[in-house]
Amino acid sequence: MQLIDSHCHLQLKNFNSDREATLKRAREAGVVHLITIGIDVTTSAQAISLAQGYDFISATVGFHPHEADSLTATDLDSLKELAQSPQVVGFGEIGLDFYRNLSDQRVQEERFDDLIHLGLELDLPLIIHDRDAHNQVFDHLAAAKAGQNGGVIHCFSGDYDLACRFLDLGFYISIPGTITFSKSKTLQDVAARAPLDRLLIETDAPFLAPVPKRGRRNEPAFVLYTAAEVARVRGLTLEEVAGATTANARTLFRLPGSEQGPS
């Protein structure tokens, strides 16, 4: 069985004390590849540096909407330069967050447009953050025809109808560990009904640990629990879900050689 954690933040300081042990546990759980996601210029550079040391880690560059107020033209130039690294397989995470509103909503939308167009210019699949901004995220992506390079709605939190709208734009839907929560009936419905060939699975580590690890620091090994829950709600085997979602991640992110897994 082979799993891919399509969205984690393994470069963050949360893993400084046991990063190697975390990777070993991921390998033992069947994770053959993971993608560590940049959320600003510094963490994007750190993601690339981490990926350079392991043939089973890829990186992305991006700028989180929480920090939209601080995004500058220099930052955009830096992201463009960082994206030239061969370890970079996607652009993001980028998007809108109207839940925490740590940056002004209008500014978030303006910077989101800037980042969408940079990602399209770079010909990279987009990794989209959408929290309490479903219609606005959709409208910006649709206006830019942003699905042309492929992309994924990370940590999907909408209903099935919204999933279908994003699927029609050309995006994948990524299922996080929150699907294991007892109150996540809407997400379970999405995972049960969306086309299997358009689903990814993720941890968003170190955040959002699944049941039975809820309340702990999340890590890539725990993507196994997400895969198992997707299998349960679809009436499939764990191996079927692992195989499909791994193939989907390889297709979207154009991953070379990940079938060998960690060495």
TORKE-456944 format. One record per residue (C-alpha): residue number from 1; residue in one letter; x, y, z. Coordinates in Angstrom, 3 decimals. Example, Ala and Ser with C-alpha at 12.3 -4.5 7.8 and 13.67 -1.06 7.14 Angstrom:
+-----+-----+----------+----------+----------+
:   n : res :        X :        Y :        Z :
+-----+-----+----------+----------+----------+
:   1 :   A :   12.300 :   -4.500 :    7.800 :
:   2 :   S :   13.670 :   -1.060 :    7.140 :
+-----+-----+----------+----------+----------+
% end
This chain:
+-----+-----+----------+----------+----------+
:   n : res :        X :        Y :        Z :
+-----+-----+----------+----------+----------+
:   1 :   M :    0.000 :    0.000 :    0.000 :
:   2 :   Q :    1.273 :    3.450 :   -0.960 :
:   3 :   L :    0.031 :    6.771 :    0.390 :
:   4 :   I :    0.851 :   10.377 :   -0.495 :
:   5 :   D :    0.342 :   13.195 :    1.977 :
:   6 :   S :   -0.515 :   15.919 :   -0.508 :
:   7 :   H :   -0.368 :   18.804 :    1.976 :
:   8 :   C :    1.747 :   19.181 :    5.094 :
:   9 :   H :    4.111 :   21.768 :    6.554 :
:  10 :   L :    7.030 :   19.627 :    7.618 :
:  11 :   Q :    9.471 :   22.547 :    7.411 :
:  12 :   L :    7.792 :   24.372 :   10.302 :
:  13 :   K :    9.509 :   24.587 :   13.678 :
:  14 :   N :    6.922 :   22.181 :   15.135 :
:  15 :   F :    9.070 :   19.366 :   13.698 :
:  16 :   N :   12.524 :   20.701 :   14.548 :
:  17 :   S :   13.022 :   18.286 :   17.441 :
:  18 :   D :   12.060 :   15.058 :   15.656 :
:  19 :   R :   11.810 :   15.616 :   11.909 :
:  20 :   E :   13.820 :   12.497 :   11.036 :
:  21 :   A :   11.727 :   10.346 :   13.364 :
:  22 :   T :    8.570 :   11.845 :   11.851 :
:  23 :   L :    9.724 :   10.857 :    8.381 :
:  24 :   K :   10.557 :    7.349 :    9.585 :
:  25 :   R :    7.042 :    6.954 :   11.010 :
:  26 :   A :    5.588 :    8.179 :    7.728 :
:  27 :   R :    7.541 :    5.565 :    5.806 :
:  28 :   E :    6.406 :    2.836 :    8.175 :
:  29 :   A :    2.785 :    3.928 :    7.635 :
:  30 :   G :    3.127 :    3.529 :    3.868 :
:  31 :   V :    3.686 :    7.165 :    2.893 :
:  32 :   V :    5.829 :    7.084 :   -0.244 :
:  33 :   H :    5.782 :   10.804 :   -0.958 :
:  34 :   L :    4.800 :   14.000 :    0.782 :
:  35 :   I :    4.450 :   17.600 :   -0.304 :
:  36 :   T :    5.522 :   20.295 :    2.130 :
:  37 :   I :    3.727 :   23.566 :    1.538 :
:  38 :   G :    5.078 :   27.110 :    1.658 :
:  39 :   I :    3.000 :   29.812 :    3.334 :
:  40 :   D :    5.314 :   32.816 :    2.827 :
:  41 :   V :    8.698 :   33.523 :    1.285 :
:  42 :   T :   10.669 :   32.188 :    4.254 :
:  43 :   T :    8.747 :   28.930 :    4.669 :
:  44 :   S :    8.719 :   28.415 :    0.901 :
:  45 :   A :   12.509 :   28.589 :    0.876 :
:  46 :   Q :   12.614 :   26.251 :    3.878 :
:  47 :   A :   10.314 :   23.789 :    2.092 :
:  48 :   I :   12.635 :   23.711 :   -0.892 :
:  49 :   S :   15.671 :   23.235 :    1.327 :
:  50 :   L :   13.996 :   20.304 :    3.068 :
:  51 :   A :   12.939 :   18.713 :   -0.222 :
:  52 :   Q :   16.476 :   18.972 :   -1.570 :
:  53 :   G :   17.566 :   16.479 :    1.053 :
:  54 :   Y :   15.006 :   13.754 :    0.266 :
:  55 :   D :   13.861 :   12.273 :   -3.016 :
:  56 :   F :   10.436 :   11.495 :   -1.508 :
:  57 :   I :    9.639 :   15.106 :   -0.515 :
:  58 :   S :    8.436 :   17.823 :   -2.879 :
:  59 :   A :    7.833 :   21.483 :   -2.094 :
:  60 :   T :    5.542 :   24.326 :   -3.043 :
:  61 :   V :    5.888 :   28.087 :   -2.817 :
:  62 :   G :    3.046 :   30.328 :   -1.736 :
:  63 :   F :    1.704 :   33.076 :    0.486 :
:  64 :   H :   -1.060 :   32.419 :    2.996 :
:  65 :   P :   -4.044 :   34.801 :    3.074 :
:  66 :   H :   -3.430 :   35.445 :    6.765 :
:  67 :   E :   -0.405 :   37.483 :    5.670 :
:  68 :   A :   -1.985 :   39.193 :    2.645 :
:  69 :   D :   -1.589 :   42.652 :    4.189 :
:  70 :   S :    2.190 :   42.235 :    4.120 :
:  71 :   L :    2.600 :   40.801 :    0.595 :
:  72 :   T :    4.820 :   43.066 :   -1.547 :
:  73 :   A :    6.005 :   43.150 :   -5.137 :
:  74 :   T :    9.390 :   42.021 :   -3.846 :
:  75 :   D :    7.748 :   38.986 :   -2.266 :
:  76 :   L :    6.111 :   38.101 :   -5.574 :
:  77 :   D :    9.488 :   38.331 :   -7.299 :
:  78 :   S :   11.015 :   36.125 :   -4.605 :
:  79 :   L :    8.292 :   33.490 :   -5.008 :
:  80 :   K :    8.807 :   33.530 :   -8.763 :
:  81 :   E :   12.522 :   32.961 :   -8.307 :
:  82 :   L :   12.033 :   30.207 :   -5.726 :
:  83 :   A :    9.570 :   28.453 :   -8.022 :
:  84 :   Q :   12.371 :   27.711 :  -10.468 :
:  85 :   S :   13.699 :   25.044 :   -8.101 :
:  86 :   P :   13.210 :   21.513 :   -9.461 :
:  87 :   Q :   11.764 :   20.483 :   -6.090 :
:  88 :   V :    8.750 :   22.797 :   -6.569 :
:  89 :   V :    5.632 :   21.026 :   -7.831 :
:  90 :   G :    2.880 :   23.525 :   -7.008 :
:  91 :   F :    2.003 :   27.120 :   -6.203 :
:  92 :   G :    0.351 :   27.756 :   -2.870 :
:  93 :   E :   -1.049 :   27.760 :   -0.503 :
:  94 :   I :   -2.907 :   30.854 :   -1.599 :
:  95 :   G :   -6.525 :   31.852 :   -1.134 :
:  96 :   L :   -8.955 :   33.601 :    1.164 :
:  97 :   D :   -9.655 :   33.226 :    4.868 :
:  98 :   F :  -12.725 :   35.125 :    6.048 :
:  99 :   Y :  -12.891 :   33.150 :    9.288 :
: 100 :   R :   -9.900 :   34.590 :   11.112 :
: 101 :   N :   -9.709 :   37.774 :    9.005 :
: 102 :   L :   -6.078 :   38.328 :    9.963 :
: 103 :   S :   -5.772 :   40.459 :    6.822 :
: 104 :   D :   -8.339 :   42.861 :    5.405 :
: 105 :   Q :  -10.829 :   41.018 :    3.176 :
: 106 :   R :  -10.495 :   43.465 :    0.288 :
: 107 :   V :   -6.703 :   43.207 :    0.427 :
: 108 :   Q :   -6.934 :   39.417 :    0.586 :
: 109 :   E :   -8.951 :   39.390 :   -2.629 :
: 110 :   E :   -6.561 :   41.747 :   -4.419 :
: 111 :   R :   -3.518 :   39.735 :   -3.420 :
: 112 :   F :   -5.310 :   36.475 :   -4.266 :
: 113 :   D :   -5.708 :   37.701 :   -7.836 :
: 114 :   D :   -2.019 :   38.627 :   -7.976 :
: 115 :   L :   -1.023 :   35.194 :   -6.723 :
: 116 :   I :   -3.404 :   33.298 :   -9.020 :
: 117 :   H :   -1.931 :   35.016 :  -12.042 :
: 118 :   L :    1.625 :   34.370 :  -10.884 :
: 119 :   G :    0.844 :   30.685 :  -10.407 :
: 120 :   L :   -0.651 :   30.509 :  -13.886 :
: 121 :   E :    2.376 :   32.287 :  -15.326 :
: 122 :   L :    4.606 :   29.697 :  -13.664 :
: 123 :   D :    2.500 :   26.847 :  -15.107 :
: 124 :   L :    2.124 :   25.232 :  -11.703 :
: 125 :   P :   -0.965 :   23.616 :  -10.174 :
: 126 :   L :   -2.551 :   25.873 :   -7.558 :
: 127 :   I :   -3.060 :   24.898 :   -3.909 :
: 128 :   I :   -6.078 :   26.834 :   -2.666 :
: 129 :   H :   -6.955 :   27.818 :    0.909 :
: 130 :   D :  -10.671 :   28.510 :    1.321 :
: 131 :   R :  -12.153 :   29.163 :    4.741 :
: 132 :   D :  -15.568 :   30.802 :    5.035 :
: 133 :   A :  -15.059 :   32.391 :    1.600 :
: 134 :   H :  -16.462 :   29.749 :   -0.728 :
: 135 :   N :  -18.241 :   31.979 :   -3.232 :
: 136 :   Q :  -15.468 :   34.549 :   -3.364 :
: 137 :   V :  -12.777 :   31.903 :   -3.885 :
: 138 :   F :  -14.835 :   30.303 :   -6.618 :
: 139 :   D :  -15.478 :   33.608 :   -8.385 :
: 140 :   H :  -11.799 :   34.586 :   -8.428 :
: 141 :   L :  -10.717 :   31.176 :   -9.713 :
: 142 :   A :  -13.451 :   31.077 :  -12.340 :
: 143 :   A :  -12.684 :   34.585 :  -13.595 :
: 144 :   A :   -9.021 :   33.657 :  -14.061 :
: 145 :   K :   -9.831 :   30.242 :  -15.598 :
: 146 :   A :   -7.460 :   29.036 :  -12.916 :
: 147 :   G :   -8.052 :   25.322 :  -13.421 :
: 148 :   Q :   -6.126 :   25.323 :  -16.684 :
: 149 :   N :   -2.910 :   24.204 :  -14.957 :
: 150 :   G :   -4.708 :   21.985 :  -12.485 :
: 151 :   G :   -5.044 :   22.591 :   -8.788 :
: 152 :   V :   -6.561 :   21.442 :   -5.544 :
: 153 :   I :   -8.923 :   22.881 :   -2.970 :
: 154 :   H :   -6.894 :   22.111 :    0.120 :
: 155 :   C :   -8.613 :   20.999 :    3.330 :
: 156 :   F :  -12.021 :   21.096 :    1.668 :
: 157 :   S :  -14.751 :   22.396 :    3.958 :
: 158 :   G :  -17.771 :   22.913 :    1.721 :
: 159 :   D :  -20.678 :   20.714 :    0.686 :
: 160 :   Y :  -21.094 :   18.399 :   -2.294 :
: 161 :   D :  -22.607 :   21.078 :   -4.530 :
: 162 :   L :  -19.614 :   23.330 :   -3.924 :
: 163 :   A :  -17.260 :   20.436 :   -4.585 :
: 164 :   C :  -18.940 :   19.890 :   -7.944 :
: 165 :   R :  -18.469 :   23.556 :   -8.846 :
: 166 :   F :  -14.741 :   23.363 :   -8.119 :
: 167 :   L :  -14.459 :   20.034 :   -9.927 :
: 168 :   D :  -16.038 :   21.633 :  -12.991 :
: 169 :   L :  -13.322 :   24.310 :  -12.899 :
: 170 :   G :  -10.679 :   21.585 :  -13.118 :
: 171 :   F :   -9.696 :   21.329 :   -9.447 :
: 172 :   Y :   -9.177 :   18.296 :   -7.263 :
: 173 :   I :  -10.752 :   18.072 :   -3.812 :
: 174 :   S :   -8.436 :   17.298 :   -0.904 :
: 175 :   I :   -9.857 :   15.492 :    2.113 :
: 176 :   P :   -8.234 :   16.327 :    5.479 :
: 177 :   G :   -8.204 :   14.454 :    8.754 :
: 178 :   T :  -11.308 :   16.304 :    9.920 :
: 179 :   I :  -13.320 :   13.713 :    7.998 :
: 180 :   T :  -12.734 :   11.432 :   10.998 :
: 181 :   F :  -14.558 :   13.803 :   13.360 :
: 182 :   S :  -18.020 :   12.612 :   14.364 :
: 183 :   K :  -19.646 :   15.909 :   13.354 :
: 184 :   S :  -18.080 :   15.998 :    9.873 :
: 185 :   K :  -21.105 :   14.563 :    8.079 :
: 186 :   T :  -20.957 :   17.095 :    5.239 :
: 187 :   L :  -17.324 :   16.309 :    4.473 :
: 188 :   Q :  -18.029 :   12.591 :    4.717 :
: 189 :   D :  -20.793 :   13.062 :    2.149 :
: 190 :   V :  -18.382 :   14.838 :   -0.195 :
: 191 :   A :  -15.803 :   12.071 :    0.188 :
: 192 :   A :  -18.459 :    9.435 :   -0.466 :
: 193 :   R :  -19.916 :   11.047 :   -3.599 :
: 194 :   A :  -17.134 :   12.928 :   -5.369 :
: 195 :   P :  -15.358 :   11.064 :   -8.204 :
: 196 :   L :  -12.583 :    8.948 :   -6.750 :
: 197 :   D :  -10.233 :    9.997 :   -9.538 :
: 198 :   R :  -10.483 :   13.614 :   -8.359 :
: 199 :   L :   -9.784 :   13.128 :   -4.650 :
: 200 :   L :   -6.562 :   13.713 :   -2.736 :
: 201 :   I :   -5.862 :   13.106 :    0.947 :
: 202 :   E :   -3.791 :   15.262 :    3.276 :
: 203 :   T :   -2.836 :   15.877 :    6.863 :
: 204 :   D :   -2.163 :   19.647 :    6.923 :
: 205 :   A :    0.370 :   18.661 :    9.575 :
: 206 :   P :    1.110 :   19.907 :   12.177 :
: 207 :   F :   -2.544 :   20.995 :   12.280 :
: 208 :   L :   -5.873 :   19.111 :   12.385 :
: 209 :   A :   -4.838 :   15.703 :   13.670 :
: 210 :   P :   -7.459 :   13.033 :   12.907 :
: 211 :   V :   -9.229 :   10.695 :   15.288 :
: 212 :   P :   -7.722 :    8.772 :   17.123 :
: 213 :   K :   -4.843 :   11.271 :   17.331 :
: 214 :   R :   -7.017 :   14.354 :   17.782 :
: 215 :   G :   -5.492 :   16.901 :   20.128 :
: 216 :   R :   -1.933 :   15.884 :   19.269 :
: 217 :   R :    0.454 :   17.394 :   16.772 :
: 218 :   N :   -0.476 :   16.050 :   13.353 :
: 219 :   E :    2.128 :   14.355 :   11.144 :
: 220 :   P :    2.249 :   12.712 :    7.688 :
: 221 :   A :    1.904 :    9.159 :    9.036 :
: 222 :   F :   -1.607 :   10.042 :   10.185 :
: 223 :   V :   -2.815 :   10.390 :    6.574 :
: 224 :   L :   -3.509 :    6.677 :    6.941 :
: 225 :   Y :   -6.520 :    7.473 :    9.150 :
: 226 :   T :   -7.930 :    9.840 :    6.543 :
: 227 :   A :   -7.566 :    7.215 :    3.833 :
: 228 :   A :   -9.275 :    4.648 :    6.041 :
: 229 :   E :  -12.253 :    6.930 :    6.664 :
: 230 :   V :  -12.609 :    7.728 :    2.962 :
: 231 :   A :  -12.600 :    3.991 :    2.331 :
: 232 :   R :  -15.277 :    3.461 :    4.968 :
: 233 :   V :  -17.681 :    6.077 :    3.622 :
: 234 :   R :  -17.209 :    4.849 :    0.041 :
: 235 :   G :  -17.460 :    1.145 :    0.844 :
: 236 :   L :  -14.008 :    0.482 :   -0.598 :
: 237 :   T :  -10.866 :   -1.129 :    0.741 :
: 238 :   L :   -8.096 :    0.968 :    2.188 :
: 239 :   E :   -5.830 :   -0.270 :   -0.585 :
: 240 :   E :   -8.252 :    0.949 :   -3.267 :
: 241 :   V :   -8.426 :    4.439 :   -1.793 :
: 242 :   A :   -4.676 :    4.589 :   -1.220 :
: 243 :   G :   -3.990 :    3.527 :   -4.789 :
: 244 :   A :   -6.420 :    6.001 :   -6.321 :
: 245 :   T :   -5.434 :    9.024 :   -4.266 :
: 246 :   T :   -1.745 :    8.298 :   -4.731 :
: 247 :   A :   -2.211 :    8.099 :   -8.503 :
: 248 :   N :   -4.184 :   11.345 :   -8.419 :
: 249 :   A :   -1.451 :   13.188 :   -6.515 :
: 250 :   R :    1.200 :   11.916 :   -8.910 :
: 251 :   T :   -0.876 :   13.110 :  -11.852 :
: 252 :   L :   -1.689 :   16.554 :  -10.467 :
: 253 :   F :    1.790 :   17.377 :   -9.177 :
: 254 :   R :    3.657 :   15.508 :  -11.952 :
: 255 :   L :    5.645 :   13.614 :   -9.377 :
: 256 :   P :    8.615 :   11.696 :  -10.765 :
: 257 :   G :    9.842 :    8.493 :   -9.203 :
: 258 :   S :    7.727 :    8.617 :   -6.047 :
: 259 :   E :    6.800 :    4.989 :   -6.531 :
: 260 :   Q :   10.189 :    4.075 :   -5.068 :
: 261 :   G :    9.287 :    5.785 :   -1.811 :
: 262 :   P :   11.697 :    6.678 :    0.982 :
: 263 :   S :   15.066 :    4.997 :    1.087 :
+-----+-----+----------+----------+----------+
% end
